[in-house]
Amino acid sequence: MLNALTRQLFSARPQETLYHYTTLTGLQGIVGGAELRASDIRYMNDSTELRHTLELLNQQVTRRILSGVDNPELLNALLDWLSHRIVSGPMLFGASFRANGNLLSQWRGYSVHGKGVSMGMSPEQILSRAAAQSFEVTRCIYSRSEQERLINSIVDAVESLAGEHDMQEIASGEPWQGLFQSIEGDLLRIAAVLKHPTFEEEQEWRIISPVMHTLTDRVEFREGISMLIPYFNFDLRDEAGRLMLEHVYLGPTSNTDLSMNSLALYLEQCGASPRRGITYCDIPYRKR
């Protein structure tokens, strides 16, 4: 039941160029290695990504319990289990793209003045590279009504599946643990694309990895603001081993001509000149 919901959720396909915002240092790392770091989604914005979904689930469960459901213990156990699994559960890696490559909020959020770029890739290229690495591409959902509909469907599915649950496990003193584990992967994938409505301007798309239950040697770590961040290198090279960029925006800078020139020279040297060239953002942006 949840699997069908997840398949529908991940069926959207981008039609326009998608942009990844980064710094000049980030650009050099991505272009130099032809790889994009897909971070464990639990570490995106200090776990607020998953906690938004947990908050929505909590609201739905509370409403159901107050209305008088048959099995409130099940729903409370689900919330308790999820609150612990946010930290210690399986890994899911993701990286962000934007449908709009020239947003002031993103220049401020992802770079400092004079050091920002957004790298545009064609949707066909992103979908092709994702499929080759068993990643999925999906659009983030910001609509409160759509999010509530999804959460309602999730709780419906949990209640329905609990009715078919093994009574032996209930007798063992660990009721519903097997049920929760069986749906954990789908819950995590759904949570990865539900974002708070206030971020709707971002028009975010994400590449999402398969759920990983064990640590592998492909998982690496980088320094974050306050902790180490697990990440997975997403290969951007096409079948011929090339990094194909569609378009690049240069972010706000006081040295437009020189910055545009050196950026173009660097990408040319790396064999990654964008097909539609480089555009200056033309956004007034006062340094803070």
Phi, psi and omega in degrees: 000309178291327179299319178294322178296318180293318178300319179294320181296325183264017181271348180295143180233128179293147179243348185240169175302135179248139187245141174247117179278138178199179176269173176297324176295318177298318177302314181297321178293318182291312181290318182297322180259354185053039181222151177240133181279114175266115186273152172302124187295341176295340184257004175282121180052043177054045174073007180295336178301308182285327183291335175296316178294320179298321178295319178296318178296319179299319179296317181293317179297317179300317179298319182292318180296318179294332179277349175095065177280163182287332187226071180296333180298322178300311185291321176294322177295323178298313180296318180296318180295316181295323181298328178279325184287343177302321182271317192251006184280189181294165182263143174222126186252142181213156174224150190255142171232159178236143176287338178248117183270008184218071180244130180300319181300325180283325175298320179288326185278331188247358181202172173253164184305128177088358185228022183249144172219155168235125186262120183262134176235150180290149179299326179297320180294316180295315180296320180295314181293324178296313182299323182293340183243016179062024172271163174240154179244129181211159180268137177289149182251126181247338184297124180298319181293321179291321177297317180294325177296317179295316180297320178299320179293323179297312182293323175303315182295319179298315180295321180293316181293327180296331179293339179258010190286152182291118182293337180296321179293322178298319180291337182284351180095000177236065184295137171071003180297318178296321177299311182298319179295327182290336181253000186300317181299316179293321178298319181294319180293322177293316180299331183293343184242003176266114182240154181300137183304335181294345180263014187302329180304333185295331183050053189278139168243152181227146166263132186236130181282169167296157175291131181247117183270343179229151179286134178239169181287355176275349176274125178242176184226141176231163180280128174259194181295320185224008182194171172280138183249120175289141177213166182230129181282119178264118184285123182264356186284141177281187184298335180269004178082018182255150171266111184258110176262141179271317185196153178224136170258137169266130182286178182304134180206156177274350183238064189302307186296313180295319181294318178298319182294311183293326178295316179297318180296318181297312181295324177295316180299326181274000182069031184233031179299127182294142184301321181258016173079192181245136180237135174283142187295329179061031178254123175297128184213107179277132179297139179271000000 
